[in-house]
Amino acid sequence: SADGILVPGGFGDRGTEGKACACNYARTSQKPFLGICLGMQLAVIEFARNALGWDGADSTEFNPATPHPVVVFMPEGSKTHMGGTMRLGSRRT
């Protein structure tokens, strides 16, 4: 039994499907949820896949050929420097 679920951040795609399962459990069980960084991105992916029915929804960082890119890697970001890269302010999309 848990009062809430925290899905933490991370780097790369290792463990992402398990984190998405935790997001799904929190959403379908109506448990309080906090997704930090990658955890929030996986909540978006999980929602797109399971609530919207978008099979294959993913992040372009993990799957550049995803049919439903719900999280995109900003091209101006570094693909080698991880951490401390959160975008601040507005960005044209």
N, C-alpha and C positions, 0 to 999 in steps of 0.2 A: 504494500500500500504506500502511496506517495501523495503528498499534498500538492506537488507540482513537478514539472519536468524542465530541466535545463539541458539544452542541446548546445554544446560548446563549439567553438571554432576549430579550425584545423587547417592543414595545408595539403594540397593534392587531393586525389580521389579516394585514398585509403579510408575505409570506414563510412563512406558517404551513404551507402544503401542502408546500413544499420541506423544511422542518424535519421534518415528519411523514415524508417519504420518507427522510430521513437516519436517523430513529428506526427505521424499518422495516428499512433496510439493516443497521444495527447489530444489531438483534434477530435477523434471519434469517441474518446472517453470523457471529453469536456474537462480535461485537467488543465490547470493553469500552466502556461508554457512560456519559456523565455529562450529564444534562439539568438545566440551571439555570433555575429559575423557569418561564418559558413553555416552555422546552425539555422539562421534566419533564411539564408539562401536555400537550404534544403527544405525548409518549411514551405517556401514558394514552389519548389519543384514537386514536393509531395502533394500539395493542394492541386497543382495543375494536372498531375497524373491521376489522382484518385477522386477529387471532387469535380473537376472539369472533364475528366475522361480523355485527356490529351496523352495518349500512349507515346512513350519515348520522350516526354518533356524532360529537359535537362539544362545544364549550364554549358555554354559553349567552351568553357575552360576544360571541362571533362570530356565533352563529346561535340566537337566542332560541326558534325553532320546531323545533330539532333533535329528532328522535324518540328519541334516546338522549343525554340530557344527562349526560356523564361528568365534566365540569368545570363548576361553577356559579359565577357571580359573586355574592359575598356582598352582600346588599342593604345592609348597613350600611357598605360600602366606598364610597369616592368614585369616581365615574365620570369626574371631571375631573382629579384628582390622581394622577399615575402615578409609580410608584417609591416604595420605602420603605413599602409598605403591607402587607407580609407579616403575616399573623395570627400572634400569639404566644399560646400557651396553649391551653386547650380551648375549644371552641365547640360548642354543641348543634346537631345537624344532624337 
